[in-house]
Amino acid sequence: MKTGETMLTERRNEKGFTVLELAIVLIIFGIIASTVFVALNFYSQEQRRVRTSESLDTLQTALALHEIFGCLPCPARLSADPGDMDYGREQRAGEPIPCMGACDPTSLTVVPAEDETGTIIVGENILIGAFPFQTLLDNNVMEKDSYSNYIGGAVKRLSGRASMDGWKRKITYAVPERLTTLTNYTPQGGLIRVLDENDESVLERDGSGKYVLISHGPNGRGAYTEDGHELDDCVMSACFPLPAPCPGVKNRNENENCDNNDGVFLAGLKSDADPGYDDIIRYVAGTPPNLWENSGKDDRGTPNPADDIQYITNTNPGKVGMGVVSPDQRLHVDGEIQAQDILSRKLCSLTPDGNPLEDCMPPDVIGGEVANMKCPAGQVVVSIEQNKVNCASPFAGITLSDCPSGSFMAGISSKNGIICYTP
């Protein structure tokens, strides 16, 4: 009997798992696998964001170095692939000489610039394209961009990898056209508007952005692949991610950075209320300008002598008004201007069209030599003429007399003599 029990027990042990037990094991395995998958996906996306941030850092450093030449680069063609001659090169007639010639807008997106009210600024455009990595020297960027390529064993350019985000898509680059030329570039310049999700400017001066760099994020809306194909159009409905039927209203935040119809870009926060927006954006604003700066020439371009600092320049890109709400001249004054100090060789009257008259007066006509601008002891200045002061005794011609009885002297007037006071 003992032996029978033993054999029976062994047979029961050989039956294996039941269907229920196997189902439980699979459920547990599925839970573990899904947890691991979520963790791996989160880690992968985080690494892509880190890689994107590193690329944007590299590009911003490269742009700062390029500004030493006196301009910002033109964008490259977004639709170019690695086999094209202009792949990663700025669209400029004078390329590869930095800042020489104007940008060629033929293969770029050209949109009008806007002021803070949304009004189009006539004659001012924003150029949109890919980042021109093959135009920019690496120099000090090389420690951040280990994939840079040597050209001729000496010159080092940025790598194409640096111009891609973590999802291996081209980073979009937008720049005001005026900042891409030597003649128009100024550190204070900037015409790009960058808003937050509440339509508020994130710049200290609205519309002062010098450039914008955009990674179109995980969903890639509006991005271009390495071989120049648009990954997906910029149209995203407001009811994303729900399927149709869906109203044909665009997701404004997601579309702002790829609608290519204005110089306005969005640097908003990603939130559950707006799951469609996932862009990563970098921007730089023009430095706050000094309203007036010493200049080597006047506003008509006439050079001044090397030792002269009489000319000052209004650096404001618009018009400045003093006592005027809406100035219609570069400097529009309603009233009088008083100056405490004047550093100028001449003070001139102007004709109605703004040209100086011939009857300019040197300030030293008023000031004169130091020796001629002093009065002898006991005298005071009564007038200025012929480069010197005219002096006189303050009491000349005064008849001194006594005060009447019951009064006493309270002072002396240069006109009336003794001043008496009766208590």
SEBA-187622 format. One record per residue (C-alpha): y, x, z; residue in one letter. Coordinates in steps of 0.02 Angstrom, whole numbers, padded with zeros to 5 digits, always signed. Each point is the difference from the previous one (the first is absolute). Layout:
REM SEBA-187622
YXZa
...
This chain:
REM SEBA-187622
+00000+00000+00000m
+00115+00141+00037k
-00031+00074-00168t
+00032-00167-00085g
+00166-00019+00086e
+00051+00171-00054t
-00041-00032-00181m
+00088-00167+00002l
+00156+00080+00072t
+00000+00131-00133e
-00015-00129-00137r
+00149-00095+00071r
+00107+00159+00003n
-00036+00030-00184e
+00076-00166-00055k
+00180+00079-00009g
+00169-00093+00006f
+00015-00185-00019t
+00124-00075-00123v
+00117-00043+00143l
-00002+00177+00066e
+00034+00069-00172l
+00146-00120-00022a
+00075+00056+00165i
-00016+00182-00052v
+00085-00035-00166l
+00141-00094+00086i
+00029+00145+00119i
-00007+00124-00144f
+00123-00107-00098g
+00122-00006+00145i
-00009+00189+00022i
+00014+00031-00188a
+00149-00117-00020s
+00088+00082+00147t
-00030+00172-00074v
+00057-00060-00172f
+00161-00071+00071v
+00032+00161+00095a
-00035+00106-00154l
+00112-00110-00108n
+00140+00010+00128f
-00021+00189+00009y
+00000+00014-00190s
+00158-00105-00018q
+00085+00098+00137e
-00043+00164-00088q
+00073-00069-00161r
+00160-00044+00091r
+00008+00174+00076v
-00025+00076-00172r
+00138-00113-00068t
+00119+00054+00138s
-00037+00183-00037e
+00035-00026-00185s
+00165-00087+00037l
+00050+00141+00118d
-00036+00127-00136t
+00099-00095-00131l
+00150-00022+00114q
+00003+00186+00038t
-00012+00040-00185a
+00146-00117-00039l
+00106+00080+00135a
-00033+00172-00076l
+00037-00064-00175h
+00171-00064+00054e
+00053+00181+00017i
+00013+00001-00191f
+00131-00138+00014g
-00095-00158-00046c
-00155-00105+00029l
-00138+00002-00133p
-00025-00137-00127c
-00160-00103+00023p
-00157+00035-00101a
-00090-00125-00111r
-00115-00114+00101l
-00115-00037-00147s
-00035+00184-00038a
-00176+00068+00026d
-00050+00181+00039p
-00027+00037-00184g
+00180-00042-00050d
+00129+00138-00022m
+00126-00090+00110d
-00123-00041+00139y
+00091+00027+00165g
+00157+00066-00085r
+00173-00074+00021e
+00065-00096-00149q
+00150+00112-00035r
+00065+00071-00163a
+00032+00171+00078g
-00165+00015+00092e
-00061+00123+00066p
+00175+00065+00042i
+00048-00090+00163p
+00141-00126-00013c
+00040+00040-00182m
+00023-00150-00114g
-00014-00185+00037a
-00157-00096+00043c
-00091-00081-00145d
-00022-00182+00053p
-00113-00043-00148t
-00162+00006+00100s
+00076-00043+00169l
+00045-00165+00083t
+00189-00020+00006v
+00073-00130+00118v
+00180-00035+00053p
+00067+00057+00168a
+00068-00131+00120e
+00129+00001+00137d
-00030-00070+00174e
+00040-00176-00061t
-00130+00007-00139g
+00132+00016-00135t
-00047+00114-00145i
+00100+00162-00006i
+00051+00018-00182v
-00050+00166-00077g
-00113+00054+00144e
-00189+00003-00025n
-00156+00041+00099i
-00142+00092-00088l
-00179-00039+00052i
-00156+00098-00046g
-00130+00121+00067a
+00037+00154+00104f
+00034+00151-00114p
-00112+00122+00093f
-00011+00125-00144q
+00189+00018-00004t
+00024+00045+00182l
-00030+00174+00068l
-00111+00013+00152d
+00084+00144+00095n
-00002-00044+00185n
-00103-00155-00035v
-00155+00103-00036m
-00056+00002+00181e
-00010-00190-00007k
-00070-00011-00176d
-00153+00111-00009s
-00042-00065-00174y
+00155+00071-00085s
-00031+00090-00164n
+00066+00172-00046y
+00081+00016-00170i
+00007+00176-00069g
-00055+00067+00168g
+00174-00018+00073a
+00076-00173-00016v
-00083-00131+00106k
+00014-00185-00036r
-00052-00152+00098l
-00175-00063-00032s
-00043-00168-00073g
-00094-00038+00159r
+00164+00006+00097a
+00071-00137-00110s
-00146-00118+00040m
-00022-00107+00155d
-00158-00012+00103g
-00073-00128-00120w
+00022+00123-00147k
+00140-00099-00080r
+00166+00065-00062k
+00145-00007+00122i
+00146-00096-00076t
+00167+00092-00003y
+00170-00085-00020a
+00168+00090-00011v
+00179-00046-00050p
+00035+00066-00175e
+00166+00076+00054r
-00085+00115+00126l
-00108+00081-00135t
+00144+00093-00083t
+00106+00147+00058l
+00162-00086-00044t
-00030-00157+00103n
-00109+00060+00144y
+00075-00002+00175t
-00093+00014+00167p
+00093-00157+00054q
-00057-00097-00152g
-00129-00138+00002g
-00018-00171-00081l
-00171-00062+00055i
-00015-00143+00124r
-00143+00005+00126v
-00026-00159+00101l
-00118-00053+00139d
-00105-00159+00005e
+00153-00096+00061n
+00109+00054-00147d
+00100+00116+00112e
+00043+00174-00061s
-00096+00141+00084v
+00134+00123-00057l
+00157+00038+00099e
+00099-00039-00157r
-00077-00138-00102d
-00033+00061-00177g
+00007+00186+00041s
-00181+00046-00040g
-00018+00161-00102k
-00182-00028-00044y
-00153-00101+00047v
-00184+00053+00001l
-00128-00140+00003i
-00186-00005+00031s
-00058-00175-00046h
-00128+00000+00140g
-00183-00054+00007p
+00019-00150-00116n
+00086+00107-00132g
+00111-00139-00068r
+00117+00080-00128g
-00080+00173+00014a
-00059+00111-00143y
-00161+00100+00000t
-00010+00185-00037e
-00040-00034-00183d
+00153-00112-00021g
-00073-00175+00012h
+00083-00134+00106e
-00124-00043+00136l
+00058-00179+00022d
+00153-00099-00043d
+00137-00031+00126c
-00029-00188+00013v
-00067-00056+00168m
+00012-00180+00054s
+00075-00049+00165a
-00165-00074+00060c
-00093+00165-00012f
-00145+00024+00039p
-00050-00181-00024l
-00071-00045-00171p
+00067-00130-00122a
+00069-00129-00001p
+00153+00095+00053c
+00187-00026-00033p
+00072+00120-00126g
+00119+00077+00124v
-00003+00189+00008k
-00022+00097+00160n
+00176+00067+00008r
-00033+00150+00113n
-00146+00065-00103e
+00088-00028-00165n
+00167+00080+00044e
-00067+00177-00022n
-00079-00030-00170c
+00098-00139-00085d
+00103+00130-00094n
+00152-00113-00019n
+00127+00076+00120d
+00041+00148+00110g
-00055-00088+00159v
-00156+00056+00094f
-00084-00060+00158l
-00053+00104+00150a
-00069-00141+00107g
-00129-00012+00137l
-00176-00058-00038k
-00043-00156+00101s
-00128-00140+00007d
+00136-00117-00062a
+00013+00104-00159d
-00172+00076-00035p
+00043+00038-00182g
+00127+00136+00037y
-00082+00170+00028d
+00117+00124-00086d
+00045+00168+00076i
+00177+00052-00045i
+00111+00151+00031r
+00185+00013-00038y
+00153+00108+00031v
+00180-00058+00010a
+00154+00094-00053g
+00086+00095+00139t
+00147-00095+00077p
+00151+00069-00093p
+00165+00062+00066n
+00126-00117-00078l
+00112+00146-00049w
-00049+00177-00044e
+00096+00153-00055n
-00024+00030-00185s
+00032+00138-00125g
+00081-00121-00121k
+00093-00164-00002d
-00074-00166-00054d
+00056+00035-00178r
-00103+00161-00003g
+00148+00120+00008t
-00053+00158+00093p
+00109+00059+00141n
+00040+00182+00043p
-00134+00091+00097a
+00108+00014+00155d
+00054-00182-00004d
-00082-00141+00098i
+00123-00135-00048q
-00127-00112-00089y
-00114-00117+00095i
-00129-00112-00081t
-00049-00177+00043n
-00192+00008+00010t
-00024-00187+00017n
-00092-00063-00156p
+00106-00156-00001g
+00183-00035+00036k
+00092+00031+00163v
+00132-00122+00061g
+00130+00022+00137m
+00077-00167+00044g
-00090-00074-00151v
-00154-00112+00012v
-00057+00024-00180s
+00065+00167-00068p
+00006+00018-00189d
+00037+00187-00001q
-00096+00150+00069r
+00134+00005+00136l
+00100-00160+00018h
+00134-00002+00135v
+00106-00149+00049d
+00133+00074+00112g
+00043+00178+00049e
-00106+00152+00037i
+00054+00116+00139q
-00069+00177+00010a
+00004+00108+00155q
-00038+00160-00093d
+00023+00040-00184i
-00090+00143-00086l
+00075-00005-00173s
+00109+00105-00113r
+00091-00152-00068k
+00041-00178+00046l
+00019-00100-00159c
+00050-00174-00051s
-00120-00086-00120l
+00031-00099-00158t
-00075-00177-00012p
-00152+00072-00089d
-00034+00123+00140g
+00069+00161-00077n
+00115+00112+00103p
+00184+00007-00044l
+00087+00165-00029e
+00110-00021+00155d
-00127+00069+00123c
+00066+00068+00164m
-00079+00148+00088p
-00026-00035+00186p
+00086+00163+00045d
+00162-00079-00062v
-00010-00102+00158i
-00080+00132+00108g
+00090+00157-00057g
-00019+00171+00077e
-00028+00008+00187v
+00162+00096+00029a
+00100-00134-00090n
-00079-00142+00097m
+00070+00049+00170k
+00165-00046+00081c
+00100+00115+00114p
-00005-00031+00186a
+00101-00152+00048g
-00013-00081-00173q
-00115-00131-00077v
-00059-00044-00177v
+00108-00131-00083v
-00069+00014-00180s
-00109+00103-00119i
+00060+00065-00168e
-00017+00153-00111q
-00158+00059+00090n
+00085+00010+00169k
+00059-00106+00143v
+00180-00047+00038n
+00039+00018+00184c
+00140-00060+00111a
+00044-00011+00182s
-00053-00168+00070p
+00163-00010+00096f
+00122+00060-00133a
+00156-00109-00006g
-00037-00087+00163i
+00147-00030+00115t
-00052+00023+00179l
+00084-00110+00130s
-00025-00060+00177d
-00084-00162+00051c
+00112-00136+00073p
+00016-00022+00186s
-00156-00084+00071g
-00114+00063-00141s
-00106+00155-00018f
-00066+00098-00150m
-00173-00058-00058a
-00017+00107-00158g
+00081+00080-00152i
-00005-00072-00176s
+00026+00108-00155s
+00102-00143-00071k
+00097-00072+00146n
+00010+00140+00124g
-00026-00036+00185i
-00098-00157+00043i
+00060-00081+00160c
-00089-00122+00112y
+00079-00121+00124t
-00120-00053+00139p
